[in-house]
């Protein structure tokens, strides 16, 4: 299976190209990947990076089986950029698009880092939402498949349950680590493109791919930004 995957939902831009099948019963094929600064650079760097990796893999866009992207939650600008690039490339090559939740990608990246991970493994995925908040969702990996057991939420570090004993995974520990309750293991993990590639085959088999025009970002926040007055009001209420 030939796949292009990318995520721009955080400050890191991650891109990967897979040529051939990767799975438990097949020999892994090479994956060409890039990870580097994102943010403001993403809009100008994403397409050139994709083109470079595609050339290294010896693939044309028409050779791909699907285009995979991290749909969110995450940076509003990053999500819009990823979605629009995925749509544009898919329209041009008549391809399906596979949007994957970034928190699921965090969970998969954390699982991949744990060499001794059990067949049954639960994790709470967290991404920095800025404004003193985190995106959160819980997943369990069982018999080779992921299942979401607690839906998306937007929480403050202090709101995390004191009883949370499953591993925490994400990019929140540098900013919020001292304020997170409990002593659960902490795993630094991002929604890396390589994690999207590992998730893609099962999701494609389940029919999760959509037409380019149906691919949409996943926003958890209702607003892109809070006004100065709103922030001042919140601080005064503390």
C-alpha positions in Angstrom: 0.0 0.0 0.0 1.4 3.4 -1.1 0.5 6.2 1.3 1.3 9.8 2.0 0.7 11.0 5.6 1.3 14.4 7.2 0.4 16.2 10.4 0.6 19.9 11.1 -1.6 20.2 14.2 1.3 21.1 16.5 4.5 23.2 16.3 6.1 20.2 14.6 5.4 19.4 10.9 5.6 15.7 10.3 5.5 14.1 6.8 6.0 10.5 5.8 5.7 8.4 2.6 5.3 4.6 2.6 5.9 2.5 -0.4 4.5 -1.0 -0.2 2.7 -2.8 2.6 3.5 -2.7 6.2 1.9 -5.1 8.6 2.3 -7.9 11.1 2.4 -10.5 8.4 4.5 -8.7 5.8 8.0 -7.4 5.5 8.1 -3.7 6.3 8.9 -1.5 3.3 10.9 1.7 3.6 9.3 4.8 4.9 10.6 8.2 4.0 9.9 10.8 6.6 10.6 14.3 7.8 10.0 16.0 11.1 10.8 19.7 11.7 9.6 23.1 12.8 6.0 23.8 11.8 3.9 26.7 12.9 4.2 29.7 10.7 6.6 27.8 8.3 4.1 25.1 7.6 2.2 26.8 4.8 5.4 27.4 2.8 7.2 24.2 3.7 4.6 21.4 3.6 4.2 20.9 -0.2 7.9 21.2 -1.0 8.6 18.6 1.8 5.9 16.3 0.4 7.3 16.6 -3.1 10.8 15.8 -1.9 9.8 12.7 0.0 7.6 11.5 -2.9 10.6 11.9 -5.2 12.8 10.0 -2.8 10.3 7.2 -2.7 10.0 7.1 -6.5 6.3 7.7 -6.4 3.9 9.9 -8.3 0.7 11.1 -6.6 -1.3 8.8 -8.9 0.5 5.9 -7.4 -0.9 6.5 -3.9 -3.7 4.5 -2.4 -4.8 7.4 -0.2 -3.7 10.6 1.4 -3.7 10.6 5.2 -3.7 13.6 7.4 -4.1 14.5 11.1 -7.5 16.1 11.3 -7.3 17.4 14.8 -7.8 18.5 17.4 -4.8 21.0 17.3 -3.7 24.3 15.9 -6.6 25.9 13.9 -4.2 27.2 11.3 -2.3 23.9 11.1 -5.5 21.9 10.8 -6.8 24.1 8.0 -3.5 23.9 6.2 -3.3 20.1 6.4 -6.9 19.6 5.3 -6.6 22.0 2.3 -3.4 20.4 1.1 -4.9 16.9 1.5 -7.9 18.0 -0.5 -6.0 19.7 -3.2 -3.6 16.8 -3.8 -6.5 14.3 -3.7 -8.6 16.2 -6.1 -5.7 16.5 -8.5 -4.9 12.7 -8.4 -8.4 11.5 -7.9 -7.6 9.9 -4.6 -9.4 9.2 -1.4 -8.5 11.0 1.8 -8.2 9.4 5.3 -8.6 12.0 8.1 -7.2 10.5 11.4 -7.7 11.9 14.9 -4.5 13.5 16.2 -5.1 12.1 19.7 -5.4 8.6 18.3 -2.1 9.2 16.5 -0.5 10.3 19.9 -1.8 7.1 21.5 -0.3 5.0 18.7 3.0 6.8 18.8 3.2 6.2 22.5 2.4 2.5 22.1 5.1 2.2 19.5 7.6 3.7 21.9 6.8 1.1 24.6 8.8 -2.0 23.5 7.1 -4.1 26.2 3.6 -2.8 25.6 1.0 -5.5 26.3 -1.6 -6.7 23.9 -4.1 -4.8 26.1 -3.0 -1.3 26.8 -4.8 1.9 27.9 -3.6 5.4 27.5 -4.8 9.0 28.0 -3.7 11.1 25.0 -3.1 14.8 25.7 -2.2 17.7 23.4 -1.4 21.3 24.3 -4.4 23.4 23.4 -2.7 26.6 24.6 -4.7 29.1 26.7 -3.9 26.9 29.7 -5.9 24.0 28.4 -5.3 20.5 27.0 -7.1 18.3 24.4 -7.7 14.9 25.9 -9.1 11.5 24.9 -8.7 8.0 26.3 -8.0 4.9 24.2 -7.5 1.2 24.7 -5.4 -1.1 22.4 -6.7 -4.6 22.5 -6.1 -7.5 20.1 -4.4 -5.3 17.6 -7.1 -2.7 17.4 -7.7 0.8 19.0 -10.9 1.8 20.7 -11.8 5.2 22.1 -13.2 4.8 25.6 -13.6 8.4 26.5 -14.4 11.1 24.0 -12.7 14.4 23.3 -12.6 17.0 25.9 -10.9 20.3 26.6 -9.6 20.4 30.1 -7.2 22.4 32.4 -4.2 20.4 33.8 -5.8 20.5 37.3 -9.0 19.0 36.0 -7.3 15.7 35.2 -8.6 13.0 37.5 -6.4 12.2 40.5 -7.3 8.6 40.0 -5.8 8.4 36.5 -3.4 5.5 36.7 -3.0 4.7 33.0 -0.1 6.2 31.1 -0.3 9.8 29.9 1.0 10.5 26.4 1.4 13.8 24.6 3.3 17.1 24.4 1.9 18.8 27.5 4.5 17.8 30.1 7.0 20.7 29.6 4.3 23.3 30.1 1.9 21.6 32.5 3.8 18.7 34.0 4.0 20.2 37.5 0.3 20.8 37.6 -0.8 17.3 36.4 -2.1 15.3 39.4 -1.2 11.6 40.0 1.9 9.6 39.4 0.9 7.8 36.2 3.7 7.1 33.7 4.3 10.0 31.2 5.3 9.4 27.6 6.4 12.3 25.3 4.6 11.7 22.0 3.4 13.7 19.0 0.9 12.8 16.3 3.7 11.8 14.0 3.1 11.0 10.4 4.7 7.5 10.9 1.9 6.8 13.5 -0.7 7.8 10.9 0.9 5.3 8.5 0.6 2.5 11.1 -3.0 3.4 11.8 -4.1 3.8 8.1 -4.4 0.2 6.9 -6.9 -0.9 9.5 -8.9 2.3 9.1 -8.9 2.0 5.3 -10.1 -1.6 5.6 -12.9 -0.3 7.8 -14.0 2.2 5.1 -12.9 5.3 6.9 -11.5 7.0 3.7 -13.7 9.8 2.2 -13.9 11.8 -1.0 -11.6 14.8 -1.0 -14.5 17.2 -0.6 -15.8 15.4 2.5 -12.5 15.7 4.4 -12.9 18.1 7.3 -10.8 19.2 10.3 -11.8 18.3 13.8 -12.2 21.4 16.0 -12.8 21.0 19.7 -12.8 24.8 20.5 -15.7 26.8 19.3 -13.5 29.9 19.0 -10.2 30.4 17.4 -9.1 32.9 20.0 -10.5 34.6 23.1 -10.7 38.3 23.3 -8.6 40.3 25.8 -11.8 41.0 27.8 -12.7 37.4 28.0 -9.2 36.5 29.3 -9.3 39.3 31.8 -12.7 38.2 33.0 -11.5 34.7 33.5 -8.4 35.8 35.5 -10.5 38.0 37.7 -12.8 35.1 38.5 -9.9 32.9 39.8 
